[in-house]
Amino acid sequence: MLRNALFPFLLILLIGCNDPQASDPSTNADAATGGFPFVLPDTLPDRPLSAALERNYTAYPAPRPEENELYSQFKYTELKGFDYNGGDGTISRRDPSKVIFANGKYYIWYTHRHTPTPPQGAEKSTETIPSSDWDIADIWYATSEDGFTWTEQGVAVPRPPKPQVGWRSVATTDILEWEGKYYLYYQGFMEASGKRGDDCPIAVSYADSPDGPWTAHGEVVIPNGAAGEWDQYSIHDPYPLVHDGKIYIYYKSDFGGEGKKLVRMHGLATADNPLGPFTKHPLNPVLNSGHETTLFPWKEGIAALITRDGNEHYTVQYAEDGVNFEVAAITDLMPTAAGPFIPDAFTDTKDGRGITWGIAHLTNVTTWAQNHAVLLRFDCDLSQDVHDPDMKNHSYYYKPDFYYQHGLTAKERDRIEEANAALRSR
């Protein structure tokens, strides 16, 4: 009788000993009491989790960065075809638009400054001496067959006569294609930058061809906010996409104080017509971080590159409705003022394919006394169609010289020495 009673238990024990899952230390049959599995599960495990482990599965598209389609590293290439006058600060190219493909070639538009001197600050600025790198500038464009070597084509949108919108400077442009026509949105400065914030509501010019000629609309299409509102002084970086049958223009504003107290966030304005009227979204700001605007259709919604500034800088974010963004990935060495090549930017797609390259800028290339910016190419893998493992590495490796470039200031060294002296005197 005893032998018969023990047989089922011996059979269970024998099966357990022969079960590779039971003997493999990388798995965990008892999720409630055993340790977390050695092999990271692909999906949310059915077991108690810390907040961090729970977030790893619920806050990101995949638990591993290399499997997250909205994670990428970024690689950079110097562009050919642009002259900067020996880097003396008199020629600058910055804030490139999105890249489009038309007439068998790529097109970009950008802020172009060619002045007798580098920027001198608001107090020293004149009709010919710029206050900032984007002051006394026009919008130029260039074309390329491969995205690496560019041919500058000249002025697309010049500064209009005073007192028209942008008479002081037209800068930071981006492109929209809508119903067979092209529209360039840009900041229109009515005074030297720095005299009262950056007073530059959004203006627009339009053309039948990306080569122009461009006709200025002559009116502000997205005005500054009312007194006391977050965007009362500036509407920067207009960035148009087509989404849900409407024109979505994302923009940035500086607010909250001066100098280091400034905060930068992004808003959204929408319209049914490229010339407006545009309606600002009631939930603005829709992004709490980021400097320049860079967004692209992604699957059903919109993805955003959030670069410098804010609590969520150096993240890639996503919003199915284009409004309520959530962090989808964290990365570094992101492109500044990125203008990606987005083939479906204006197709109102419901399955955005993502981006793999574009044009960005670098500022203060030489010294602040010779302040100017240059254009460069960036590449990445934020795409449903490209799968590049080299773009999915978890981190960059920097040589010691890179770290030493980010040294302490003299003021910080003095503070440390004072603290050391106080300890020695005890």
N, C-alpha and C positions, 0 to 999 in steps of 0.2 A: 504493500500500500504506500509506504514512504517513497519507494522508488518511483512509483507512478505519479505521486504528487509533485515530486521534484522535477520531473521530466520537462514540463513547459518552461520552468525557469532556466534549466540548463540549456534548452534550445534557444531561448532569447539571448542568453549569455554568449553562446557559440556564434549566433548570427551577428551579435554586436562586435565580437572579436574579428570576424571576417569582413566586416563592413569598412571599406576604406574611408568613408566619411567619418566614421566613429573614431578611427585611429589617426586621422590626419590632424596634426596640431593647428593647421591653418584654418580649420573650420570649427564651428561651435554648434553642436546639436542642441545644447541647453541655452537658448538665448536669454532666458530670464536670469540665470545665475552665473553663467560662464563669462569670461572676459570677451572683449570686443574681438571679432575675427581678425586673424593675421592678414588674410586677403581682403582688401577693401571691397565691400559689396557694391554692385553696380546700381542698386536701387535702395531706397530707404529700408533699413532692416527693422524687423518687428521685434524691438527690444527697447528698454529705456535708454535714452540718449541725453548727453549734455546739450546745452543750447548750441554750442559750437558744432557738434556733430550733426544735430538736427538741421542747422543752417546749411551745412555742407550739401545736404540733399534737397532742401526746400528753397534756398535762396539763389541757387545757381543752376544753369541748364544741365550740368553734369558734375559728378563728385570729383573728377580729376580735371585740372586745367587743360591737359592735352586733348580731352574729349569734349571740351566746351567750345562750340563753334563761335562764340562771342569772346573768346580769349585769343590773344595773339601777342607775340613780340613784334617789334618794328625795326626794319633795316633801312639804311639811308644811302643815297647815291648822289654825288655832285652832278649838277646839270651842266650841259655844254650849250654854248650859244649866247650867254649873257655876259656883258661887260660891266664892271663896277668901278671903272676909272681908277684902278689900282687900290681900291679900298680906302679912298680918302674921305668917304662920307658924303660926297656930293651926288652920288647916284644910289638909289635904293629901290629894291623891288620887294614887295611884301603882300601878305594877305591874299593869297591866290584864291580864285573861285574854284568851284567844282570843275573837274575836267569833263568835257563832252567830246563826242566823236561825230564829226559831220564833214561832208565833202571829202571823204577819204583820209582824214587826219584828225589829230587831237587839237582841241582849243583850250586855252586858259586865259583868264583876265586877272588883272592884279593892280595894286597901287604902285604907281611909278613916280618917283620924285627925282628931279634933276635940277639942283639949285647951286648957286655960287659957293655956298658954305654948307657944312653939316648943320644939324639942328642946334640952335643957340638958346632955347628956352623962350617962354612966352614974353618975358620982359624985354628981351633983345630982338624979338622978331620984328620984321618989317614986311613990306609988300613983296620983297624978294628973298629975305632971310627966314628960313623956317623955324618955327618954335619946336616942332617935334618931327619924328621921322615920317609921319603921314601928313604933315602940313605942306601946303603949296604943291599938291600932287594931282595928277590926272590918272585916269584909268587906261591902261595899255593892254594889249593882248599879244599872244604868241601862239604859234602852231608847231606841231611835231608829228612825224610819222611813226616814232617808236616810243615816245614818252621820256627819252633820255636827252636827245639833242633837239633844241628848240630854235625856231627862227622868229625873232621879234618882228611884229608887223606894224607897230606904232600905236598911235593914240586911237582908242575906241570912243571914250567919253571925255572930252576936255572940260576944264572948269568953265562954267558959264559966266557971262558978264555980271558984275555987281548990279543989283542986289538979289539976283536969282539964287535959288537953293543950290548951295555948293560953290558959291563964287570964290570962297577962300580955298577950298580943297574938296575934291571928290575922292573917296577912298573906301577900301574894304568892300569890294563888290562881290556879288554872286549872280549866277545865271539861272534863268528859268526858260524852258521851252513850253509853249502853251498854244495849242491850236495853230501850229505852223508858224508862229512868230517867236521871237526871242526877246527876253526882257532882262536887263541888268539893273539890279537893285544895289544901292550904295549909300554910304553916309555922306550927307551934304553939309559941309561946315560953312557957317556964316561968320566965323571969327577964328582967330588963331587958337589952336588947341592949347588948353591950359589957362586961358583967360577967365573962363567960367565953366569949369568942368570940360566936357567934350560936347559942345552944343552941336549936334549933328543928327537931325531927324532924317528919315529914310526918303530918298528920291529914287526915280526910276527912269530909264531910257529904253526905247524899244526899236526893233529892226526886223526886216523880213529875212535877213541872213546873218549868220554869226560874224561875217565880215563887215556888217553894217551896210549903209550908214545908219547911225543911231540918232534917234529923235528924242530929245528930252521932253518928258511929260510936263515938267515945269511946275509941279505942285508936290507938296509933301504927301506921301502915301501912308506912312506910319508916323504919327507925331509923337513927341515926348509926352510923358504922362502929366497929369495935373500937379499943381504944387502940393508937395507933401507925399506924393506917390513914389514908389521905388524907382520908376524910370523917368522921373521929372527932368533930369539933366541930360540923359543920353540914351539913344537907341543905337546899339553897335551891331556889326556883323550880321546883316540881314541874310538869311539862308533859306531859300525857297525849295520846297518839295511839293509834289502832288500826292494827296492822300484823301481817301474817302470822297473823291470827286471835287475837292476844294484845293485852293492854293494855301499851303501852310508856310508861313514865314516865321522861323525861329530867330530870336535876337537876344543880345546880351545887354545888360545895363550895369553900371557901377553905382553903388549907393552905400549909405550907412556911415559915411564919414570921409576923412581925407587920409592920404598916405597909406600906412599899413592898416588903418581901420576900414578901408574900403572892402566891401564884399561884392562879389560878382555872381550873378545868377542869370538864368535864361528865361525868356518869355516866349509866347506864341501869339501870332495874329493870323487870322484866316480871312479869305475872301473868295467870292465866286468869279471875280474878274481881276486880271493882273494889275489893273490901275485902281483897284479898290471899289467900294470902301472896305477897309480892313477892320475887323473886330478883334480886339485883344481878348484873350481867353480870361474868364472870370477867376480861374485858379492861378493865374500868373503870380509869381514865377513858377514855372513848371519843372525847372531843374535848379537845385540849390547850390550847384558848384560848376566850375569850368570857366575858362577864359573865352577863347574864340569858339564859335558854333561849328560843329561838324556832326552831321546826322545823315542817315541813309535808310531806305526801306529795308526792313528785315522781316521775312515771313509775313504775318498779317499786319505788323505794326511798324514802329520806327525805332532804330537803335541810335545811340549817341555816344561819341567819344568825349569824355570829360577830362580835360587836360589840367592845366594849372588852376589853383585857387579853390577854396572851399573844403568842407569836410570829406567830400567824396571825390576829390581829385584823383586822377590816374585810374579811373574806372571806365568800363563800357557798360552802358545802361540800356534798358529796353522798356518800351511801353506799347502795348497792343493798340491802345487808343491814341497814341502819340502825345499823351498828356501826363499820365500818371506813371512816371518812370521808376524803375527799380534797378539796383545794381545787379549786373549779370556776370561781371568779371572784373578782376583787379590786375593791373599790369604796370609797367613803367616805361620810361624813355619814349613817351607818346609824342606824335608829331604836333608841332605848334602851328596853329592856324591852318589846319589841314583842309585841303580841297580834294576829296577823293574822285576817282573815276567811278561813276555810278550809272551804268547803262539803263537801269530802270527807275531813275530818279523822278521822271515825269510821266510814267506810264500808268500811275494809279494802281500798281500791282497789289495783289493780295498774297503774293509769295515772293517777297523781296529776297534777292539772291546774295546781297552783301557786297563787300569791297575787297580788293587785293592791292591797290596802289593809288597813289595820288601825288599832289605837290603840296609842300608845306614851306614855312620860312624859318630862318634863324635870325635873331636880332643881335645887335651889339657885336658884330662879327670881329671888329678890331678893338677899338676902345670907345668909351662913352664920348670922348672928344671927337671921334670920327664916326659917330653912330650911324649905322645903316644896316639894312637887312638884305639877305640873299634868299633866293628860292632854291629848294632842293627836293629830290624825289624821296618818297617813303614807300615801302612795300610791307605787306602784312598778309595774314590769312584770317579774314573775317568774312568768310564765304561759305555758302552751301555747296559750291561747285569745285573749289580747290581744297586739297588736303595736303598741306606742307608740314611735315613733322618738325622741320628745322625752325619754323615760325612758332611752334608750340612749346619750346623749351621753357622751363619754369623761371629762369632768372638769367641775367647777364653776368659775365665775369669781367671785372674791371681790374686793370693794372694799378699798382700803388700810386703812380703819378695822377691818375684820375681822382683818387681820394684826396691827395695833397692839394689839389687845385681848390678844394672846398675847405680851406683852412680858417682858423680863427681870425677875427678882426683884432686890431690893436686894442680896442675898447674891451673886448672879451678877454684878451691876455692880461690886461690890467686888472680886471675883476678877479681873475683866477689868482694872480700874484697877491692881491690884497687878502684873499681868503687864506692863501698859504702863509702869509706873514702873520695873520691873526692867530693861526694855529701854532706857529713857532713861538709866538710871544707868551703863550699860556704857561 
